[in-house]
Amino acid sequence: MENIFDALLFAVLVAAGGLGLSSFLMLFSSTTATEKEAVQRQRFESVFFGVAGLVVVLLMWYAIS
């Protein structure tokens, strides 16, 4: 049963890592918005979700070890 719990934690780790890294990649992608406020909001959301994903990865890594 312990291995199943570790497998679930690893699945969360991989999913959060993928979402966090893809959010950081979206930060550098071109945007079609012309308003400065919309561009700034999109960049802020990308950074927030990227950092949140990496924090979840580190938390899951700590929980597995």
Z-matrix of the N, CA and C atoms (Angstrom, degrees):
N
C 1 1.451
C 2 1.524 1 111.23
N 3 1.318 2 116.32 1 -29.80
C 4 1.468 3 120.25 2 179.13
C 5 1.524 4 111.01 3 -64.37
N 6 1.316 5 117.61 4 -36.69
C 7 1.464 6 120.98 5 179.59
C 8 1.522 7 111.92 6 -67.92
N 9 1.324 8 117.70 7 -32.70
C 10 1.464 9 120.27 8 178.19
C 11 1.519 10 109.58 9 -66.38
N 12 1.314 11 117.37 10 -41.91
C 13 1.461 12 121.31 11 178.96
C 14 1.531 13 110.87 12 -63.38
N 15 1.329 14 116.42 13 -42.74
C 16 1.471 15 120.06 14 176.71
C 17 1.527 16 111.46 15 -64.33
N 18 1.314 17 117.23 16 -36.46
C 19 1.462 18 120.58 17 178.44
C 20 1.523 19 111.07 18 -66.06
N 21 1.325 20 117.19 19 -39.46
C 22 1.463 21 120.37 20 176.90
C 23 1.528 22 111.10 21 -66.14
N 24 1.311 23 116.71 22 -41.07
C 25 1.464 24 120.02 23 177.00
C 26 1.528 25 110.62 24 -63.30
N 27 1.320 26 116.84 25 -39.57
C 28 1.459 27 120.18 26 178.46
C 29 1.525 28 111.25 27 -66.45
N 30 1.321 29 116.93 28 -37.70
C 31 1.468 30 120.18 29 177.65
C 32 1.525 31 110.83 30 -63.58
N 33 1.323 32 117.13 31 -40.94
C 34 1.464 33 120.79 32 176.65
C 35 1.521 34 109.77 33 -65.62
N 36 1.321 35 117.20 34 -39.75
C 37 1.463 36 121.82 35 178.90
C 38 1.528 37 110.57 36 -60.30
N 39 1.316 38 117.53 37 -46.94
C 40 1.464 39 121.00 38 -178.37
C 41 1.531 40 110.88 39 -67.35
N 42 1.328 41 116.69 40 -41.48
C 43 1.468 42 119.89 41 -179.52
C 44 1.525 43 110.76 42 -65.58
N 45 1.323 44 117.44 43 -45.09
C 46 1.464 45 120.50 44 -179.96
C 47 1.523 46 110.77 45 -67.02
N 48 1.322 47 117.48 46 -36.20
C 49 1.456 48 120.27 47 177.49
C 50 1.515 49 111.86 48 -65.54
N 51 1.312 50 116.30 49 -42.42
C 52 1.463 51 119.98 50 178.32
C 53 1.520 52 112.01 51 -64.43
N 54 1.315 53 116.56 52 -42.68
C 55 1.463 54 119.71 53 179.33
C 56 1.531 55 111.52 54 -69.21
N 57 1.330 56 116.70 55 -38.12
C 58 1.465 57 119.69 56 178.71
C 59 1.517 58 112.31 57 -65.63
N 60 1.327 59 116.38 58 -44.70
C 61 1.462 60 119.45 59 179.61
C 62 1.525 61 112.01 60 -68.76
N 63 1.322 62 117.10 61 -37.36
C 64 1.470 63 118.62 62 178.19
C 65 1.528 64 110.91 63 -68.54
N 66 1.331 65 117.37 64 -31.34
C 67 1.467 66 119.65 65 175.44
C 68 1.522 67 110.80 66 -66.47
N 69 1.330 68 116.69 67 -40.16
C 70 1.464 69 119.21 68 176.58
C 71 1.529 70 111.25 69 -65.67
N 72 1.325 71 117.95 70 -36.17
C 73 1.458 72 120.55 71 177.03
C 74 1.522 73 111.00 72 -67.44
N 75 1.311 74 117.30 73 -34.85
C 76 1.468 75 120.48 74 177.02
C 77 1.523 76 111.11 75 -66.10
N 78 1.307 77 117.33 76 -23.25
C 79 1.462 78 121.17 77 177.82
C 80 1.519 79 110.41 78 -62.13
N 81 1.320 80 117.52 79 -35.99
C 82 1.456 81 122.06 80 -176.43
C 83 1.526 82 113.01 81 -93.89
N 84 1.321 83 117.38 82 -1.88
C 85 1.463 84 119.24 83 179.69
C 86 1.521 85 110.02 84 -78.65
N 87 1.303 86 114.90 85 155.88
C 88 1.457 87 118.85 86 -179.87
C 89 1.519 88 109.71 87 -75.82
N 90 1.288 89 115.91 88 148.68
C 91 1.461 90 121.32 89 -179.30
C 92 1.522 91 109.78 90 -115.62
N 93 1.309 92 115.39 91 152.36
C 94 1.459 93 120.20 92 178.89
C 95 1.519 94 111.56 93 -95.28
N 96 1.328 95 117.55 94 -4.21
C 97 1.463 96 120.42 95 -179.35
C 98 1.523 97 109.79 96 -72.58
N 99 1.308 98 115.45 97 140.79
C 100 1.463 99 120.24 98 -179.38
C 101 1.526 100 111.68 99 -102.58
N 102 1.317 101 117.51 100 -21.19
C 103 1.457 102 120.46 101 -179.71
C 104 1.521 103 110.04 102 -79.94
N 105 1.321 104 115.60 103 140.11
C 106 1.463 105 119.95 104 179.83
C 107 1.519 106 111.39 105 -64.35
N 108 1.335 107 116.23 106 -37.47
C 109 1.465 108 119.82 107 -178.66
C 110 1.526 109 111.46 108 -64.41
N 111 1.316 110 117.23 109 -39.96
C 112 1.464 111 121.03 110 179.69
C 113 1.524 112 111.05 111 -67.76
N 114 1.317 113 117.38 112 -39.54
C 115 1.461 114 121.13 113 178.28
C 116 1.519 115 109.96 114 -65.97
N 117 1.328 116 116.90 115 -42.86
C 118 1.458 117 120.81 116 -179.96
C 119 1.527 118 110.66 117 -65.07
N 120 1.328 119 117.70 118 -40.09
C 121 1.461 120 121.60 119 178.69
C 122 1.526 121 110.65 120 -63.98
N 123 1.337 122 116.41 121 -41.43
C 124 1.460 123 120.45 122 180.00
C 125 1.529 124 110.77 123 -65.29
N 126 1.319 125 117.40 124 -42.04
C 127 1.467 126 120.23 125 178.32
C 128 1.519 127 111.37 126 -65.49
N 129 1.326 128 117.24 127 -41.49
C 130 1.460 129 120.44 128 179.26
C 131 1.523 130 110.89 129 -62.82
N 132 1.331 131 117.20 130 -43.06
C 133 1.463 132 120.55 131 178.55
C 134 1.525 133 111.07 132 -63.54
N 135 1.311 134 117.05 133 -40.09
C 136 1.468 135 120.03 134 179.76
C 137 1.519 136 111.14 135 -64.09
N 138 1.332 137 116.63 136 -44.12
C 139 1.465 138 119.89 137 178.97
C 140 1.525 139 110.28 138 -66.19
N 141 1.324 140 117.87 139 -42.75
C 142 1.463 141 121.04 140 -178.66
C 143 1.520 142 111.20 141 -60.94
N 144 1.343 143 116.95 142 -49.53
C 145 1.455 144 119.47 143 -178.39
C 146 1.526 145 111.82 144 -70.44
N 147 1.317 146 117.89 145 -29.87
C 148 1.460 147 120.30 146 175.21
C 149 1.516 148 111.88 147 -65.80
N 150 1.317 149 116.31 148 -46.89
C 151 1.470 150 120.55 149 179.13
C 152 1.525 151 110.38 150 -66.80
N 153 1.330 152 117.42 151 -41.18
C 154 1.467 153 120.56 152 178.70
C 155 1.526 154 110.89 153 -62.02
N 156 1.324 155 117.18 154 -40.16
C 157 1.460 156 120.01 155 178.00
C 158 1.512 157 111.95 156 -64.60
N 159 1.319 158 117.14 157 -41.60
C 160 1.463 159 119.82 158 179.25
C 161 1.525 160 111.90 159 -69.22
N 162 1.318 161 117.88 160 -32.88
C 163 1.468 162 120.78 161 175.79
C 164 1.528 163 110.17 162 -65.61
N 165 1.330 164 116.79 163 -41.77
C 166 1.464 165 120.04 164 177.34
C 167 1.523 166 110.43 165 -64.21
N 168 1.325 167 117.82 166 -38.61
C 169 1.465 168 121.26 167 177.20
C 170 1.523 169 110.37 168 -60.56
N 171 1.316 170 116.81 169 -47.25
C 172 1.464 171 119.67 170 179.84
C 173 1.525 172 111.65 171 -64.40
N 174 1.328 173 117.03 172 -37.65
C 175 1.461 174 120.34 173 178.08
C 176 1.526 175 111.37 174 -65.61
N 177 1.317 176 117.41 175 -42.24
C 178 1.462 177 120.50 176 178.67
C 179 1.527 178 111.49 177 -68.34
N 180 1.330 179 115.72 178 -36.61
C 181 1.453 180 119.32 179 177.33
C 182 1.532 181 110.60 180 -62.82
N 183 1.320 182 116.56 181 -41.06
C 184 1.462 183 121.15 182 176.98
C 185 1.521 184 111.06 183 -66.40
N 186 1.333 185 116.86 184 -37.92
C 187 1.468 186 120.10 185 -178.84
C 188 1.526 187 111.36 186 -69.42
N 189 1.324 188 117.60 187 -31.96
C 190 1.456 189 120.00 188 179.45
C 191 1.530 190 111.03 189 -73.26
N 192 1.327 191 116.38 190 -36.92
C 193 1.481 192 118.57 191 -176.55
C 194 1.500 193 113.66 192 -81.02
